[in-house]
């Protein structure tokens, strides 16, 4: 055996650990079994969801004030709430929206706020307020990402809504009994109400007023705990329970009793058990279940899960329950349609990652089979499942769920998992070529590269740390990806140091065979083997694609090239087998020996880098926040003119409904009319599955936009539905103007709107200060009212009772509470002229006509008033059409509105994608710089040098060349996920350079010159660099090719790594040689000078 310097290397800590485990291989076998068992258990135990549960630092305060005008709600509710919550600890901002009938105040808190405590503080502040009569109880909600329904059901059939609602209630009770289901919301049904209709003539006859009725009802319908008391040596809980038990009990309520007799409620009023007038309507049409082209009334059910509950498990249980309960809990002819099911998205994501994992596994086997051999490739490929199992166990322990973001982290990790194992295996294989047996080669080879592998792991992890520590709602969503990567990469390091060498020492042949005979048949089988593996690896969900064929041919071509070169060099010595590497080294030597050629290469690289970066400000590579994916559904938001009744708005939706039946690729649509405002409606249009569509989702959305243009009488906003949940919400373009004068704000906002409408690509530009709502203000003549013994309060109460009724308590039955509402049973106010029929009753029983004490004032009030931190704000917003970039359009809008002067005291603010893109770009830039610093610091520790880490980090800026041109060529923009790829490459791109520089240092430590060490490092690490790059790119390619959301990230890594690989084998050796050669010459000069001084002193 020839002299092998590696045998003389001192064992480092990692080498000792690996060697100890190799000698105790049975421990590794047990460890593998444990990893597989606990990994499988964790996989089935972990919750599976679409998006990670993130804590949104917003609290919503909603206060209904039925019948109140916008101005009244603003003054009496909105401003009161804003003042009450102002000053709460960690409150970062207050925005509010006020419309007729309700106010919503949104509170934004600092990132580190304990939101449960903040919610309690807000609730306490709001509860302390005393609102006017008629204001309903405020609702304080701390929104969470998990508040998105995991399943939506629609119930329809040949039954009225009351019956369907009863079936829905029964199903809801069964659903809520399922482990993991938090609650079920039911909408679209009629709300039960106990109506007390007062006969005004009867009141007059008995000398009573409506206040007498409401006081009697409120005073007799009570449940009051009195407390605990010890009586006769026994502790009792005391309470008064005089709540109404039956309708008859309400009818027989005594209003007044005296010498003239007893007056019961039934003597002056009619009590009926009925339903409230609907303030919303819901309809559904599905091509599968609807027998005719007509949307039918439906009851809707939305199911919410508990935090951390498994979506797939819940969904399967619900589907089983619906199947089992058909004909029992609900009739067989009642259609229960699952209109949306989040578990399908989760299952699809799981399938994607499992397919990608299989693809990555096959790519690794193929690449290693090409460069090393079949047995070696299988050993290295085992790193993938073992690392994933370790990651699943760790993620389960730290509370990370299986969701779309963490699964994408797995997909990206697939290409990185085997990098460490490839380096270890290749070094073991090289030492076996030198003649070492499998055990010695495994021990010595691992010991030699373990420090470099550890450094590469730390730098990769270090690059992801800043991404994992970002703050903000989007950062919480994205941070799961780097956290998953960190866990998985660390797991792969453990496997590559502990398990890969162990399996190599047991499963490889004792000595490497040097007399392997290659026949044409074997070569053909090898080529077909590589083609088959890579063809399957790059299938899109088992479907053949042009990419699968092209990439399979490309990898097979590499195998063909290897066979041709092997046959050409088969009679050469072992160290001369790879003639193409020698040719490359000869070419590289020219640059090492020529300063002019070296600087020419650097100059060209720098120019290309500068040109690539310049494409961003030039607009060739455009910025964006999030990528778009072909939509599977769209929403049509309808705003009819202010003053429209529910029936009028429904009529508008009917025009759209008829046109929808003519659309191709329509699967279903849902119509919801009313709700908070009677003049608003929403239609959700669902397309058939993408695989079955004849027309793309983008074209279908454009068709809907053209469709609504032909319908007059309302405003329509058509938007594709984003699958990114809370991340995909909000307008693309949004600019606000803040100030005190609402009229001035509206004037400036209107000018902004006109300019926005003129910009190409803008869709549905709107201004928040909508057209005024029709108002009637009842002016009471206080003097005349006082003359008759009337007061404005009792008069207003009488009018409210006639128009919308007055709530006087609750009727409880079977655990549910229903409103008891007081109405007048005659002279309903259905038109303006009906006010002439209204009479007010004086304390003396006299009836005073309305026109005697009051007049009607007609006006047009504001439909909406927005506040931001106490100031009034008007917002101009819009979305962009398909094919246009929101950031570019937004910047154009910002430029054109500079021509509009703002009055003193007004402030302009930006929102939408413009603001979010700027914020995320700044955050990613900071993460990039922090990642550079962390990686540099780790390299300084590893190499004990300031100079060599600088050489290694040169891989990063030149990788930008590949990233930028890769994004341009593939038609992608520079979005958040592409920026993540840039930050990730800070750690990924340097890995090959670390191993190369580490081996060059080793060569110098055994006495070789800088030039020899540089060339030997390139020669020995050439194949590992190519192999690790191919596996990384191969693992990420399916993500880039087949996932629209994360393709930016995939392409950034693939093209960045492609560029850095080329540069690692060219620029890095040149830089290393230049710097180390200069150091040697400098040290030589110092030594020469020192020797001269010694000689002079000796003389």
Residue pairs with C-beta under 8 A, 6 or more apart in sequence:
1 434
1 435
1 436
2 434
2 435
4 431
4 434
4 435
4 436
4 444
5 1006
6 431
6 444
6 445
6 448
7 440
7 444
9 444
9 447
9 448
11 19
11 447
12 447
12 450
12 451
14 446
14 447
14 450
14 451
14 454
14 497
15 443
15 446
15 447
15 448
15 450
16 447
17 497
17 498
18 442
18 443
18 446
18 447
18 450
18 497
18 498
18 501
18 502
19 443
19 446
19 447
21 27
21 28
21 498
21 501
21 502
22 439
22 442
22 443
22 501
22 502
22 505
25 502
25 505
25 506
28 498
28 499
28 502
28 503
31 498
31 499
32 386
32 499
35 386
35 389
35 390
35 393
36 385
36 386
36 389
38 389
38 393
39 388
39 389
39 390
39 392
39 393
40 389
42 389
42 392
42 393
42 395
42 396
43 392
43 402
45 396
46 310
46 392
46 395
46 396
46 401
46 402
47 308
47 309
47 310
47 311
47 401
47 402
48 310
48 311
48 312
48 313
48 343
48 346
48 350
48 401
48 402
48 403
49 146
49 305
49 310
49 311
49 342
49 346
49 401
49 402
49 403
50 148
50 311
50 342
50 345
50 346
50 349
50 403
50 404
50 725
51 145
51 148
51 403
51 404
51 405
51 477
51 724
51 725
51 726
51 727
52 145
52 400
52 401
52 403
52 405
52 406
52 476
52 477
52 480
53 144
53 145
53 146
53 307
53 308
53 401
54 144
54 145
54 473
54 476
54 477
55 115
55 144
55 476
56 142
56 143
56 144
56 145
56 473
56 726
57 92
57 108
57 109
57 110
57 111
57 113
57 115
57 473
58 106
58 107
58 108
58 109
58 142
58 143
59 106
59 107
59 109
59 115
59 118
59 119
59 122
59 140
59 141
59 142
59 143
60 104
60 105
60 106
60 107
60 139
60 140
60 141
60 142
60 143
61 81
61 85
61 104
61 105
61 106
61 107
61 122
61 126
61 138
61 139
61 140
62 102
62 103
62 104
62 105
62 138
62 139
62 141
63 77
63 78
63 81
63 102
63 103
63 104
63 105
63 131
63 135
63 136
63 138
63 139
64 101
64 102
64 135
64 136
65 72
65 73
65 76
65 77
65 101
65 102
65 103
65 131
65 134
65 135
65 136
66 101
66 134
66 136
66 804
67 101
67 134
67 800
67 803
67 804
68 76
68 77
68 100
68 101
68 134
68 135
69 100
69 773
69 775
69 777
69 861
70 98
70 99
70 100
70 773
70 861
70 862
70 863
70 864
70 865
71 861
71 862
71 865
73 98
73 99
73 100
73 101
73 102
73 103
74 98
74 103
74 865
76 131
76 132
76 135
77 98
77 103
77 131
77 135
78 96
78 98
78 103
78 105
78 865
78 867
80 129
80 131
81 96
81 103
81 105
81 126
81 129
81 138
82 94
82 96
82 105
82 867
82 870
84 125
84 126
84 128
84 129
85 91
85 94
85 105
85 107
85 122
85 125
85 126
86 94
86 870
88 107
88 118
88 121
88 122
88 125
89 113
89 118
89 121
90 109
90 110
90 112
90 113
90 118
91 107
91 108
91 109
91 118
92 108
92 109
92 110
93 107
93 108
93 868
93 869
94 105
94 106
94 107
94 108
94 867
94 868
94 869
94 870
95 105
95 106
95 108
95 866
95 867
95 868
95 869
95 873
96 103
96 104
96 105
96 106
96 866
96 867
97 103
97 104
97 106
97 864
97 865
97 866
98 104
98 864
98 865
98 866
98 867
99 676
99 677
99 863
99 864
100 677
100 773
100 861
100 863
101 676
101 677
102 676
107 118
107 122
109 115
109 118
111 471
111 472
115 142
116 142
118 142
119 140
119 142
122 140
123 140
126 138
126 140
127 138
129 138
133 797
134 800
144 307
145 477
145 725
145 726
146 304
146 305
146 306
146 307
147 304
148 342
148 725
148 726
149 185
149 302
149 303
149 304
149 340
149 342
150 303
150 304
150 305
150 311
150 314
150 315
150 341
150 342
150 343
151 302
151 303
151 314
151 315
151 318
151 338
151 340
151 341
151 342
151 343
152 300
152 301
152 302
152 303
152 338
152 339
152 340
153 171
153 300
153 301
153 302
153 303
153 336
153 337
153 338
153 339
154 284
154 298
154 299
154 300
154 301
154 335
154 336
154 337
154 339
154 670
155 164
155 167
155 168
155 298
155 299
155 300
155 301
155 330
155 334
155 335
155 336
155 337
156 164
156 284
156 289
156 296
156 297
156 298
156 299
156 334
156 335
156 337
157 164
157 331
157 333
157 334
157 335
158 333
159 167
159 331
159 334
161 188
161 189
161 190
161 297
161 299
162 189
162 190
162 275
164 189
164 298
164 299
164 334
165 186
165 188
165 189
165 190
165 299
167 329
167 330
167 331
167 334
168 186
168 189
168 299
168 301
169 186
170 329
170 330
171 301
171 322
171 325
171 329
171 330
171 336
172 184
172 186
172 301
174 321
174 325
174 329
175 181
175 184
175 301
175 303
175 318
175 321
176 183
176 184
178 314
178 317
178 318
178 321
179 309
180 305
180 306
180 309
180 310
180 313
180 314
181 303
181 304
181 305
181 306
181 309
181 314
182 304
182 305
182 306
182 309
183 304
184 301
184 302
184 303
184 304
185 301
185 302
185 304
186 299
186 300
186 301
187 280
187 282
187 299
187 300
187 302
188 280
188 281
188 282
188 297
188 298
188 299
188 300
189 299
190 275
190 276
190 278
191 275
191 276
191 818
192 273
192 274
192 275
192 276
192 818
193 274
193 275
193 276
193 818
193 819
193 820
193 821
194 247
194 250
194 271
194 272
194 273
194 274
194 811
194 818
194 819
194 820
194 821
195 270
195 271
195 272
195 273
195 274
195 805
195 821
195 823
196 213
196 217
196 250
196 265
196 269
196 270
196 271
196 808
196 820
196 821
196 822
196 823
197 269
197 270
197 271
197 272
197 823
197 824
197 825
198 210
198 213
198 268
198 269
198 801
198 822
198 823
198 824
198 825
199 268
199 269
199 270
199 825
199 826
200 824
200 826
200 827
200 839
200 841
202 267
202 268
202 269
203 209
203 210
203 212
203 213
203 268
203 841
204 841
204 845
204 847
206 255
206 256
206 263
206 267
206 268
207 845
208 255
208 256
208 263
208 268
209 794
209 841
209 843
210 797
210 798
210 801
210 806
210 822
210 824
211 794
211 797
212 255
212 256
213 255
213 265
213 268
213 269
213 808
213 822
214 806
214 808
214 822
216 253
216 254
216 255
216 256
216 265
217 250
217 253
217 265
217 808
217 809
217 820
217 822
218 808
218 809
220 242
220 244
220 253
221 242
221 243
221 244
221 809
221 810
221 811
221 820
222 240
222 242
222 243
223 239
223 240
223 241
223 242
223 243
224 239
224 240
225 237
225 238
225 239
226 238
226 239
226 240
227 237
227 238
228 235
228 236
228 237
228 238
229 235
229 236
229 238
230 236
243 812
244 250
244 809
244 811
244 812
244 820
247 271
247 273
247 811
250 265
250 271
250 811
250 820
251 264
251 265
251 266
251 271
252 264
252 265
252 266
253 264
253 265
254 262
254 263
254 264
254 265
255 263
255 264
255 265
255 267
255 268
256 262
256 263
257 263
265 271
269 825
270 825
276 819
276 821
278 646
278 674
279 646
279 674
279 675
279 678
280 646
280 672
280 673
280 674
280 675
281 297
281 646
281 650
281 671
281 672
281 673
281 674
282 297
282 298
282 299
282 300
282 670
282 671
282 672
282 673
283 295
283 296
283 297
283 298
283 670
283 671
283 673
284 290
284 295
284 296
284 298
284 337
284 339
284 668
284 669
284 670
284 671
285 293
285 294
285 295
285 296
285 657
285 660
285 668
285 669
286 337
286 667
286 668
287 666
287 667
287 668
288 337
288 667
288 668
289 335
289 337
290 296
293 661
295 657
295 669
295 671
298 670
300 670
303 314
303 318
305 311
305 314
308 399
308 401
311 342
311 343
311 346
312 343
312 346
312 347
314 343
315 341
315 342
315 343
315 344
316 343
319 338
322 336
326 332
326 336
330 336
339 668
339 670
339 686
345 404
345 723
346 402
346 403
346 404
349 403
349 404
349 407
350 402
350 407
351 541
352 407
352 411
352 541
352 1042
352 1043
353 407
353 408
353 410
353 411
355 539
355 541
355 542
355 1038
356 410
356 411
356 414
356 1035
356 1038
356 1039
357 384
357 385
357 388
357 410
357 411
357 414
358 536
358 537
359 414
359 536
359 537
359 538
359 539
359 1034
359 1035
359 1038
360 384
360 411
360 414
360 415
360 417
360 537
360 1031
360 1034
360 1035
361 381
361 384
361 385
361 414
361 537
362 533
362 534
362 536
362 537
363 533
363 534
363 537
363 1030
363 1031
363 1034
363 1035
364 377
364 380
364 381
364 384
364 418
364 1031
364 1034
364 1035
365 374
365 377
365 378
365 381
365 533
366 377
366 529
366 530
366 533
366 534
366 537
366 555
367 377
367 555
367 1027
367 1030
367 1031
367 1034
368 376
368 377
368 380
368 381
368 422
368 425
368 1027
368 1031
369 377
369 526
369 529
369 530
369 533
370 530
370 555
370 558
370 559
370 562
371 426
371 562
371 1023
371 1026
371 1027
372 425
372 426
372 429
372 1027
373 429
375 507
375 508
375 509
376 425
376 429
376 504
376 508
379 421
379 425
379 500
379 503
379 504
379 507
379 508
380 418
380 421
380 422
380 425
380 500
381 418
382 495
382 499
382 500
382 503
383 417
383 418
383 420
383 421
383 492
383 495
383 496
383 499
383 500
384 414
384 417
384 418
386 491
386 495
386 499
387 413
387 417
387 488
387 491
387 492
387 495
388 410
388 413
388 417
388 488
388 491
390 491
390 494
390 495
391 410
391 413
391 484
391 487
391 488
391 491
394 487
394 491
395 401
395 406
395 484
395 487
398 487
400 406
400 480
400 483
400 484
400 487
403 480
405 477
405 478
405 480
405 481
405 484
406 480
406 481
406 483
406 484
408 481
408 1039
408 1043
408 1046
408 1049
409 480
409 481
409 482
409 483
409 484
409 485
409 488
410 484
410 488
411 1035
411 1036
411 1038
411 1039
411 1046
412 481
412 485
412 984
412 1035
412 1036
412 1039
412 1049
412 1050
412 1053
413 484
413 485
413 488
413 489
413 492
413 1035
414 1035
414 1036
415 1031
415 1032
415 1033
415 1034
415 1035
415 1036
415 1053
416 460
416 485
416 488
416 489
416 492
416 988
416 1032
416 1035
417 488
417 489
417 492
417 1035
418 492
418 1028
418 1031
419 456
419 492
419 991
419 1028
419 1031
419 1032
420 453
420 456
420 457
420 492
420 493
420 496
420 497
421 492
421 495
421 496
421 500
422 1024
422 1027
422 1028
422 1031
423 449
423 452
423 453
423 456
423 496
423 995
423 1024
423 1028
424 445
424 446
424 449
424 450
424 453
424 496
424 497
424 500
424 501
425 500
425 504
426 1023
426 1024
426 1027
427 445
427 446
427 448
427 449
427 1024
428 438
428 441
428 442
428 445
428 446
428 501
428 504
429 441
429 512
430 445
430 1020
431 440
431 441
431 444
431 445
432 438
432 441
432 508
432 511
432 512
433 512
433 574
435 511
436 444
437 510
437 511
438 504
438 505
438 506
438 508
438 509
438 510
438 511
439 505
441 504
442 501
442 502
442 504
442 505
443 501
443 505
445 501
446 497
446 501
448 1002
449 995
449 998
450 497
451 942
451 998
452 942
452 994
452 995
452 998
452 999
453 493
453 496
453 497
453 995
454 493
454 497
454 942
455 938
455 939
455 942
455 943
455 994
455 998
456 990
456 991
456 994
456 995
457 489
457 490
457 492
457 493
458 938
458 942
459 935
459 938
459 939
459 986
459 987
459 990
459 991
459 994
460 489
460 987
460 988
460 991
461 486
461 489
461 490
461 987
462 931
462 934
462 935
462 937
462 938
462 987
463 931
463 934
463 935
463 983
463 984
463 985
463 986
463 987
463 988
464 482
464 483
464 485
464 486
464 489
464 931
464 983
464 984
464 987
465 482
465 486
465 930
465 931
465 934
466 926
466 927
466 928
466 930
466 931
466 934
466 983
467 478
467 479
467 481
467 482
467 927
467 931
467 980
467 983
467 984
468 479
468 482
468 483
468 486
469 479
470 478
470 479
470 923
470 927
472 919
472 923
473 726
473 727
474 727
474 916
474 920
474 976
475 923
477 726
477 727
478 976
478 980
481 980
482 980
482 984
485 984
514 574
518 563
518 566
518 567
518 570
523 563
526 559
526 563
527 556
527 559
527 560
527 563
528 556
530 555
530 556
530 558
530 559
531 552
531 553
531 555
531 556
532 552
533 555
534 551
534 552
534 554
534 555
534 556
534 1034
535 548
535 549
535 551
535 552
537 1034
537 1038
538 545
538 547
538 548
538 551
538 552
538 1037
538 1038
538 1041
539 545
539 548
540 547
540 548
540 1038
540 1041
540 1042
541 1042
545 1041
545 1042
547 1041
551 1037
565 578
565 579
565 580
566 577
568 579
569 576
569 577
569 578
569 579
570 577
572 579
576 582
578 1022
578 1023
581 1018
581 1019
581 1022
581 1023
582 1019
584 1018
584 1022
584 1065
585 1015
585 1018
585 1019
588 1015
588 1018
588 1066
588 1069
589 1011
589 1015
590 597
591 597
591 598
591 601
591 1066
591 1070
592 598
592 1011
592 1014
592 1015
592 1069
592 1070
592 1073
598 1070
598 1074
601 1066
601 1067
601 1070
602 1067
602 1070
605 958
605 961
605 1063
605 1067
608 961
609 957
609 958
609 960
609 961
612 960
612 961
612 964
612 965
613 960
613 964
615 621
615 964
615 968
616 623
616 964
616 974
619 888
620 968
621 964
621 967
621 968
621 973
621 974
622 885
622 887
622 888
622 973
622 974
623 885
623 887
623 917
623 921
623 973
623 974
623 975
624 885
624 886
624 887
624 913
624 917
624 973
624 974
624 975
625 886
625 887
625 913
625 916
625 917
625 920
625 975
625 976
626 724
626 727
626 728
626 975
626 976
626 977
626 1045
627 972
627 973
627 975
627 977
627 1044
627 1045
627 1046
627 1047
627 1048
628 720
628 1044
629 723
629 1044
629 1045
630 690
630 696
630 697
630 698
630 1044
631 687
631 697
631 698
631 700
631 701
631 720
631 721
631 722
632 686
632 687
632 689
632 690
632 697
632 721
632 723
633 684
633 685
633 686
633 687
633 720
633 721
634 684
634 685
634 687
634 697
634 700
634 701
634 704
634 718
634 719
634 720
634 721
635 682
635 683
635 684
635 685
635 718
635 719
635 721
636 656
636 682
636 683
636 684
636 685
636 704
636 708
636 716
636 717
636 718
637 680
637 681
637 682
637 716
637 717
637 718
637 719
638 649
638 652
638 653
638 656
638 680
638 681
638 682
638 683
638 714
638 715
638 716
639 679
639 680
639 714
639 715
639 716
639 717
639 770
640 648
640 649
640 652
640 679
640 680
640 681
640 713
640 714
641 679
641 713
641 714
641 771
642 679
642 770
642 771
642 772
642 773
642 774
642 863
643 679
643 773
643 774
644 652
644 678
644 679
645 678
646 673
646 674
646 678
648 679
649 673
649 674
649 678
649 679
649 680
649 681
650 673
650 681
652 681
652 711
652 713
652 714
653 671
653 673
653 681
653 683
655 711
656 683
656 707
656 708
656 711
657 669
657 671
657 683
659 707
659 710
659 711
660 666
660 669
660 683
660 685
660 707
663 685
663 700
663 703
663 704
663 707
664 694
664 695
665 687
665 688
665 692
665 693
665 694
665 695
665 700
666 685
666 686
666 687
666 688
667 686
667 687
667 688
667 689
668 685
668 686
669 683
669 684
669 685
669 686
670 683
670 684
671 681
671 682
671 683
672 681
672 682
672 683
673 681
674 680
674 681
684 721
685 704
687 693
687 697
687 700
690 697
693 700
695 703
697 720
698 720
698 882
701 718
701 719
701 720
701 882
702 881
702 882
704 718
705 718
705 763
705 881
708 716
708 718
709 716
715 764
715 766
716 764
717 764
717 766
717 879
718 763
718 764
719 879
722 728
722 729
723 1045
724 1045
730 911
730 912
730 913
730 916
731 877
731 878
731 879
731 911
731 912
731 913
732 878
732 879
732 880
732 886
732 889
732 890
732 912
732 913
733 756
733 762
733 877
733 878
733 879
733 880
733 886
733 889
733 890
733 893
733 912
733 913
733 914
734 875
734 876
734 877
734 910
734 911
734 912
734 914
734 915
735 752
735 875
735 876
735 877
735 893
735 894
735 897
735 908
735 909
735 910
735 911
735 912
736 868
736 873
736 874
736 875
736 876
736 908
736 909
736 910
736 911
737 745
737 748
737 749
737 752
737 873
737 874
737 875
737 876
737 902
737 906
737 907
737 908
737 909
738 745
738 868
738 871
738 872
738 873
738 906
738 907
738 908
738 909
739 745
739 871
739 872
739 873
739 903
739 905
739 906
739 907
740 871
740 872
740 905
741 872
742 769
742 862
742 865
742 872
742 874
744 903
744 906
745 769
745 872
745 873
745 874
745 906
746 767
746 769
746 874
748 874
748 900
748 902
748 903
748 906
749 767
749 768
749 769
749 874
749 875
749 876
750 767
751 900
752 767
752 876
752 897
752 900
753 765
753 766
753 767
753 876
755 893
755 896
755 897
755 900
756 762
756 765
756 876
756 878
756 893
757 765
758 896
759 889
759 892
759 893
759 896
760 884
760 889
761 880
761 881
761 883
761 884
761 889
762 878
762 879
762 880
762 881
762 889
763 878
763 879
763 880
763 881
764 878
764 879
765 876
765 877
765 878
766 876
766 877
766 878
767 874
767 875
767 876
768 864
768 866
768 873
768 874
768 875
768 876
768 877
769 862
769 863
769 864
769 865
769 866
769 874
770 863
770 864
771 863
772 860
772 861
772 862
772 863
773 860
773 861
773 862
773 863
774 858
774 860
775 858
775 859
775 860
775 861
776 832
776 856
776 857
776 858
776 859
777 856
777 857
777 859
778 796
778 799
778 854
778 855
778 856
778 857
779 854
779 855
779 856
779 857
780 792
780 795
780 796
780 853
780 854
781 853
781 854
781 855
782 792
784 852
784 853
785 791
785 792
785 795
785 840
785 853
785 854
788 840
788 842
788 846
788 848
788 852
788 853
789 842
789 843
789 844
790 840
790 842
790 848
790 853
794 840
795 840
795 853
795 854
797 806
798 838
798 840
798 841
799 838
800 806
801 822
801 823
801 824
802 823
802 824
802 827
802 828
802 829
802 838
803 829
805 821
805 822
805 823
806 821
806 822
807 819
807 820
807 821
807 822
808 820
808 821
808 822
809 819
809 820
810 817
810 818
810 819
810 820
811 817
811 818
811 819
811 820
812 818
827 834
827 837
827 838
828 834
829 835
829 838
832 856
835 850
835 851
835 856
836 849
836 850
836 851
837 850
838 849
838 850
839 847
839 848
839 849
839 850
840 847
840 848
840 850
840 853
841 847
841 848
842 848
865 872
866 872
866 873
866 874
866 875
867 873
868 909
871 907
873 909
875 911
877 911
877 912
879 886
880 886
880 889
885 973
886 912
886 913
886 914
886 917
887 913
887 914
887 917
890 910
890 912
890 913
890 914
891 914
894 910
894 914
897 908
902 908
910 918
920 976
920 979
921 979
924 976
924 979
924 980
924 982
924 983
927 983
928 979
928 982
928 983
928 986
931 983
931 986
931 987
932 953
932 956
932 986
935 949
935 953
935 986
935 987
935 990
936 949
936 950
936 953
939 948
939 949
939 952
939 953
939 990
939 994
940 946
940 949
942 994
943 949
943 997
943 998
943 1001
947 1075
947 1079
948 997
948 1001
948 1072
948 1075
950 1075
951 993
951 997
951 1068
951 1071
951 1072
951 1075
952 990
952 993
952 994
952 997
952 1068
953 990
954 993
954 1063
954 1067
954 1068
954 1071
955 989
955 990
955 992
955 993
955 1060
955 1063
955 1064
955 1067
955 1068
956 985
956 986
956 989
956 990
956 1060
958 1059
958 1060
958 1063
958 1067
959 985
959 989
959 1056
959 1057
959 1059
959 1060
959 1063
960 982
960 1056
960 1059
961 1059
962 1055
962 1056
962 1057
962 1058
962 1059
962 1060
963 978
963 981
963 982
963 985
963 1052
963 1055
963 1056
963 1059
964 974
965 1055
966 1051
966 1052
966 1054
966 1055
966 1056
966 1058
967 973
967 974
967 978
967 1048
967 1051
967 1052
967 1055
969 1055
970 1040
970 1047
970 1051
972 978
972 1047
972 1048
972 1051
973 1048
974 1048
975 1048
977 1045
977 1046
977 1048
977 1049
977 1052
978 1048
978 1049
978 1051
978 1052
980 1049
980 1052
981 1048
981 1049
981 1050
981 1051
981 1052
981 1053
981 1056
982 1052
982 1056
984 1052
984 1053
985 1052
985 1053
985 1056
985 1057
985 1060
988 1032
988 1053
988 1056
988 1057
989 1056
989 1057
989 1060
989 1064
991 1028
992 1021
992 1024
992 1025
992 1028
992 1029
992 1060
992 1061
992 1064
993 1064
993 1068
995 1021
995 1024
995 1025
996 1017
996 1018
996 1021
996 1025
996 1064
996 1068
996 1069
996 1072
997 1017
997 1068
997 1072
999 1016
999 1017
999 1020
999 1021
1000 1013
1000 1014
1000 1016
1000 1017
1000 1072
1000 1076
1001 1013
1003 1012
1003 1013
1003 1016
1003 1017
1004 1010
1004 1013
1004 1076
1008 1016
1010 1073
1010 1076
1010 1077
1010 1080
1011 1073
1011 1077
1013 1076
1014 1069
1014 1072
1014 1073
1014 1076
1015 1069
1017 1069
1017 1072
1018 1065
1018 1069
1022 1065
1025 1061
1025 1064
1025 1065
1026 1061
1029 1057
1029 1058
1029 1061
1032 1053
1032 1057
1033 1053
1033 1054
1033 1057
1033 1058
1036 1050
1036 1053
1036 1054
1037 1050
1037 1054
1038 1050
1039 1046
1039 1047
1039 1049
1039 1050
1040 1047
1040 1049
1040 1050
1040 1051
1040 1053
1040 1054
1041 1047
1041 1050
1043 1050
